[in-house]
Amino acid sequence: MTAAGVPIPILVDCDPGIDDAVALLVACASPELRLLGVTTVAGNVDLPQTTRNAGRVLALAGRPDVPVAAGAVRPLVRASPGRAQHVHGEDGLHRAALPDPAAAPDPRPAVRLLADAIGGCTQPVTLVAVGPLTNVALLYAVYPAVAATLHRVVVMGGSATSGNASEAAEFNVWSDPEAAYRVLTDPGLPRPVPTTMIGLDLTRQVPLGEADLAVLDGGSPAGRAAAAMLRPEAERQRRRTGEAALAVHDAVAVASVLRPGLLRTGPATVTVDCSDGPGRGATAVRTAMDQSWSRVALEASARDLVDVIVRRVADYRW
């Protein structure tokens, strides 16, 4: 809640994806948040599928009132370097038994829905961006004055250490480095918007284990669906590492808006590598105590964050 006890208005830009789906469920299950809209981008799977998946998750959550608008079908400059079906399944949600979308996608392009929601809200809006940053970069380019009124932007992307799409790059930034540069390095807005990067190095510290999946599976329909979406990836991790644990990266970003005290952040500059070399998509993070608008997540209260995510989804009934 805000200091006045009013729910925090948020927008979620995403590419569902199993962890995006859990992030949306946490947003729907949290009365402290007011979900104004969802925009989709090509990323984990292609745009038509990410848009359908967002609608299906909102239908599962009993929120057909939340508009879903499709955004960028490809990165700003170059063709997509690849998808992530090996993590999320061919359809992005491991063919979990979710309902069909209860409403058609909003006819507006994603950037227009974002601009309308930001400009039409009586409170400053928080934008939680958990996919490739193409839509957010386009918002900054097309509606800079509106984007400058955002309360803050929370990005799940990048890494201060190693990547998962390449040795250097995290998937969301690797998918569209030029867009990430616009958002994380040089926004070019009339007013700097406070921006927090929650990187892969942080979200890997917040894994769900077998006991957490069991709690989800024993909970609400939303919890059971979340467990069904997550278990195939947990099993893949068990085969790789010997432990059925997985990070729900994007849900950490939403949970951090709910419980900001569970993350320690610090002022930093983030420079995105847009070169053709092996470092393309890497995020160079440098501490900068004089930095006024950009912060990077440094440390997490991992068990508390997991509990917020799991209990909100497992207990959600409407």
MIKOL-496837 format. One record per residue (C-alpha): x, y, z; residue number from 1. Coordinates in Angstrom, 1 decimal, padded with zeros to 4 digits. Last residue first. Example, Ala and Ser with C-alpha at 12.3 -4.5 7.8 and 13.67 -1.06 7.14 Angstrom:
MIKOL-496837
      X      Y      Z   k
  013.7 -001.1  007.1   2
  012.3 -004.5  007.8   1
END
This chain:
MIKOL-496837
      X      Y      Z   k
 -011.7 -014.9 -005.5 318
 -009.2 -017.3 -004.1 317
 -005.5 -016.9 -003.7 316
 -004.0 -018.9 -000.8 315
 -001.4 -020.8 -002.9 314
 -000.5 -017.7 -005.0 313
  000.0 -015.3 -002.1 312
  001.6 -018.0  000.0 311
  004.2 -019.0 -002.6 310
  005.3 -015.6 -003.6 309
  005.5 -014.1 -000.1 308
  007.2 -017.2  001.2 307
  009.8 -017.1 -001.5 306
  010.5 -013.5 -000.7 305
  010.9 -014.2  003.0 304
  013.2 -017.2  002.3 303
  015.4 -015.1  000.1 302
  015.9 -011.9  002.1 301
  017.7 -010.5 -000.9 300
  021.0 -008.8 -001.7 299
  022.3 -006.4 -004.3 298
  019.4 -005.1 -006.3 297
  020.6 -002.4 -008.7 296
  019.6  001.3 -008.6 295
  019.3  004.0 -011.2 294
  017.8  007.5 -010.6 293
  020.2  009.6 -008.6 292
  023.6  008.2 -009.2 291
  026.1  010.1 -007.0 290
  027.0  006.9 -005.1 289
  027.9  005.2 -008.3 288
  028.6  001.4 -008.1 287
  029.3  000.0 -011.5 286
  027.2 -002.6 -013.2 285
  028.2 -003.8 -016.7 284
  025.2 -005.5 -018.3 283
  025.9 -008.1 -021.0 282
  023.7 -008.1 -024.0 281
  026.5 -008.6 -026.5 280
  029.6 -009.8 -024.7 279
  030.5 -012.3 -027.4 278
  031.0 -009.5 -029.9 277
  028.5 -007.6 -032.1 276
  028.3 -004.7 -029.7 275
  025.2 -003.5 -027.8 274
  026.8 -004.0 -024.4 273
  024.4 -002.5 -021.8 272
  025.9 -000.1 -019.3 271
  024.2  000.0 -015.8 270
  025.2  002.7 -013.4 269
  024.7  002.1 -009.7 268
  022.9  003.2 -006.6 267
  022.4  000.4 -004.2 266
  019.6 -002.1 -003.4 265
  018.8 -004.3 -000.5 264
  015.7 -006.4 -001.2 263
  013.2 -007.7  001.4 262
  012.3 -004.1  002.5 261
  010.6 -003.5 -000.8 260
  007.8 -005.9  000.1 259
  004.9 -005.6 -002.4 258
  007.1 -004.0 -005.1 257
  009.8 -006.6 -004.4 256
  007.1 -009.3 -004.8 255
  006.5 -008.1 -008.4 254
  010.2 -008.3 -009.3 253
  010.6 -011.7 -007.5 252
  007.8 -013.1 -009.6 251
  009.8 -012.4 -012.7 250
  012.8 -014.5 -011.6 249
  010.9 -017.6 -010.5 248
  014.1 -019.5 -009.7 247
  014.1 -023.3 -009.8 246
  014.8 -026.1 -007.4 245
  014.5 -029.8 -008.0 244
  018.1 -030.6 -006.9 243
  020.5 -033.0 -008.6 242
  022.0 -030.3 -010.7 241
  021.0 -031.0 -014.3 240
  018.4 -033.7 -013.9 239
  016.9 -031.9 -010.9 238
  016.9 -028.7 -012.9 237
  014.9 -030.4 -015.6 236
  012.5 -031.6 -013.0 235
  012.1 -028.1 -011.6 234
  011.4 -027.0 -015.2 233
  008.7 -029.6 -015.6 232
  007.3 -028.7 -012.2 231
  006.7 -025.0 -012.7 230
  003.6 -024.9 -014.9 229
  001.9 -027.6 -012.9 228
  002.8 -025.9 -009.6 227
  001.4 -022.6 -010.9 226
 -001.9 -024.4 -011.9 225
 -002.2 -025.9 -008.5 224
 -001.6 -022.6 -006.8 223
 -004.1 -020.8 -009.0 222
 -006.7 -023.5 -008.3 221
 -006.0 -022.8 -004.6 220
 -003.5 -024.7 -002.4 219
 -002.0 -028.2 -002.1 218
  000.0 -027.9 -005.4 217
  001.3 -024.5 -004.3 216
  002.5 -025.9 -001.0 215
  004.0 -028.9 -002.7 214
  005.9 -026.6 -005.1 213
  007.3 -024.9 -002.0 212
  008.4 -028.2 -000.5 211
  010.1 -029.2 -003.7 210
  012.2 -026.0 -003.8 209
  011.5 -022.4 -005.0 208
  014.7 -020.4 -005.6 207
  015.5 -016.9 -004.5 206
  019.3 -016.5 -004.8 205
  019.0 -017.0 -008.6 204
  016.9 -013.8 -008.6 203
  019.8 -011.8 -007.4 202
  022.5 -012.8 -010.0 201
  019.8 -012.8 -012.6 200
  019.3 -009.1 -012.1 199
  016.8 -006.9 -010.4 198
  017.4 -003.5 -012.0 197
  015.7 -000.6 -010.2 196
  014.7  002.5 -012.0 195
  013.7  005.9 -010.6 194
  012.5  007.9 -013.6 193
  014.8  010.7 -014.8 192
  012.7  013.6 -016.0 191
  012.5  014.9 -019.6 190
  013.4  011.3 -020.7 189
  016.6  010.2 -022.5 188
  016.5  006.7 -021.0 187
  020.3  006.2 -021.4 186
  021.7  003.1 -019.6 185
  018.8  001.0 -018.2 184
  015.9  001.9 -020.5 183
  017.5  002.9 -023.8 182
  020.3  000.3 -023.3 181
  017.7 -002.4 -022.7 180
  016.0 -001.5 -026.0 179
  019.4 -001.8 -027.8 178
  020.2 -005.1 -026.0 177
  017.0 -006.8 -027.2 176
  016.9 -010.6 -026.5 175
  020.2 -010.5 -024.6 174
  018.6 -008.1 -022.1 173
  015.7 -010.5 -021.3 172
  017.9 -013.6 -021.5 171
  020.8 -012.6 -019.2 170
  024.1 -012.0 -020.9 169
  027.8 -012.8 -020.3 168
  028.1 -016.6 -020.7 167
  025.2 -016.6 -023.0 166
  021.4 -016.8 -022.5 165
  021.9 -017.5 -018.8 164
  024.3 -014.8 -017.8 163
  027.2 -014.2 -015.5 162
  027.9 -011.5 -012.9 161
  026.1 -008.1 -012.4 160
  023.1 -009.5 -014.3 159
  020.5 -008.2 -016.7 158
  016.8 -008.4 -016.4 157
  013.9 -008.1 -014.1 156
  013.2 -004.3 -014.4 155
  011.3 -002.2 -011.8 154
  010.3  001.2 -013.1 153
  009.3  004.0 -010.8 152
  006.7  006.7 -010.1 151
  006.1  007.1 -013.8 150
  005.6  010.8 -014.8 149
  008.6  010.7 -017.2 148
  006.9  008.0 -019.3 147
  004.1  010.5 -020.1 146
  006.6  013.2 -021.3 145
  008.6  010.6 -023.3 144
  005.6  009.1 -025.2 143
  007.0  007.7 -028.4 142
  010.6  007.1 -027.5 141
  010.2  006.2 -023.8 140
  007.2  004.0 -024.7 139
  009.2  002.4 -027.4 138
  012.0  001.6 -024.9 137
  009.4  000.1 -022.6 136
  007.9 -002.1 -025.3 135
  011.3 -003.4 -026.4 134
  012.5 -004.2 -022.8 133
  012.7 -008.0 -023.2 132
  010.4 -009.4 -020.4 131
  009.8 -008.6 -016.8 130
  009.0 -004.9 -016.8 129
  007.2 -003.8 -013.7 128
  005.9 -000.2 -014.3 127
  004.9  001.7 -011.1 126
  002.3  004.3 -011.6 125
  002.0  007.8 -010.0 124
 -001.5  008.3 -008.7 123
 -004.6  009.8 -010.5 122
 -004.2  007.3 -013.3 121
 -005.0  008.4 -016.8 120
 -001.6  009.3 -018.0 119
  000.0  006.1 -016.9 118
 -002.9  004.0 -018.2 117
 -003.1  005.8 -021.5 116
  000.7  005.6 -022.0 115
  000.9  001.9 -021.2 114
 -002.2  001.1 -023.4 113
 -000.6  003.2 -026.2 112
  002.7  001.4 -025.9 111
  001.0 -002.0 -026.0 110
 -000.8 -001.3 -029.2 109
 -004.5 -000.7 -028.6 108
 -007.1 -003.3 -029.6 107
 -007.2 -004.8 -026.1 106
 -006.8 -008.6 -026.4 105
 -010.1 -010.5 -026.4 104
 -011.6 -011.4 -023.0 103
 -012.0 -014.5 -020.9 102
 -008.7 -016.0 -022.2 101
 -009.0 -019.8 -022.4 100
 -008.8 -021.6 -019.1  99
 -005.5 -023.1 -017.9  98
 -004.6 -026.8 -017.9  97
 -000.8 -026.5 -018.1  96
  000.7 -027.0 -021.5  95
  004.2 -026.3 -020.2  94
  003.3 -022.6 -019.9  93
  005.3 -021.1 -022.8  92
  003.5 -023.0 -025.6  91
  006.5 -025.1 -026.6  90
  007.7 -025.5 -023.0  89
  009.0 -022.8 -020.6  88
  012.7 -023.7 -020.1  87
  013.5 -025.4 -023.4  86
  011.0 -023.1 -025.0  85
  013.3 -020.1 -024.4  84
  013.4 -018.2 -027.7  83
  016.2 -017.0 -030.0  82
  018.4 -014.2 -031.3  81
  015.3 -012.2 -032.3  80
  016.0 -010.2 -035.5  79
  017.9 -007.0 -035.1  78
  017.1 -003.4 -034.4  77
  014.2 -002.8 -032.0  76
  013.5 -006.5 -031.1  75
  010.6 -008.4 -032.6  74
  006.8 -008.7 -032.2  73
  006.6 -005.6 -030.1  72
  003.3 -005.1 -028.2  71
  000.1 -007.0 -027.6  70
 -002.4 -005.4 -025.2  69
 -004.0 -007.1 -022.2  68
 -006.7 -005.3 -020.3  67
 -007.5 -006.3 -016.7  66
 -011.3 -006.8 -016.3  65
 -010.9 -010.5 -017.1  64
 -009.4 -010.9 -013.6  63
 -010.6 -014.2 -012.2  62
 -007.0 -015.4 -011.6  61
 -007.4 -018.3 -014.1  60
 -008.7 -015.8 -016.7  59
 -005.7 -013.5 -016.0  58
 -003.4 -016.4 -016.6  57
 -005.1 -017.3 -019.8  56
 -005.0 -013.7 -021.1  55
 -001.3 -013.5 -020.4  54
 -000.8 -016.8 -022.2  53
 -002.7 -015.6 -025.2  52
 -000.4 -012.5 -025.5  51
  002.7 -014.5 -024.9  50
  001.5 -017.0 -027.6  49
  000.8 -014.3 -030.2  48
  004.1 -012.6 -029.4  47
  006.4 -015.6 -029.9  46
  007.8 -017.5 -026.9  45
  010.2 -016.6 -024.1  44
  010.5 -013.2 -025.7  43
  007.9 -011.5 -027.9  42
  006.3 -008.7 -025.9  41
  003.1 -008.4 -023.9  40
  001.3 -005.6 -022.0  39
 -000.7 -006.1 -018.9  38
 -003.0 -003.5 -017.4  37
 -004.0 -001.5 -014.3  36
 -003.1 -004.0 -011.7  35
 -003.9 -002.4 -008.3  34
 -001.5 -003.7 -005.7  33
 -001.8 -003.9 -001.9  32
 -004.7 -006.3 -002.5  31
 -002.2 -008.9 -003.7  30
 -003.5 -012.0 -005.4  29
 -003.6 -010.4 -008.9  28
  000.0 -009.2 -008.7  27
  001.2 -012.6 -007.4  26
 -000.7 -014.4 -010.2  25
  000.9 -012.1 -012.8  24
  004.4 -012.9 -011.4  23
  003.6 -016.6 -011.4  22
  002.7 -016.3 -015.1  21
  005.9 -014.3 -015.8  20
  007.8 -017.2 -014.1  19
  006.2 -019.7 -016.5  18
  006.7 -017.7 -019.7  17
  004.7 -015.4 -020.4  16
  006.5 -012.4 -022.1  15
  005.9 -009.4 -019.8  14
  005.1 -005.7 -019.2  13
  003.2 -005.4 -015.9  12
  001.5 -002.1 -015.0  11
  001.1 -001.1 -011.4  10
 -001.1  001.1 -009.2   9
 -000.1  000.8 -005.5   8
 -003.2  000.2 -003.4   7
 -004.1  003.1 -001.2   6
 -003.2  003.0  002.5   5
 -002.1  006.7  002.6   4
  001.5  005.7  002.8   3
  001.0  003.6 -000.4   2
  000.0  000.0  000.0   1
END
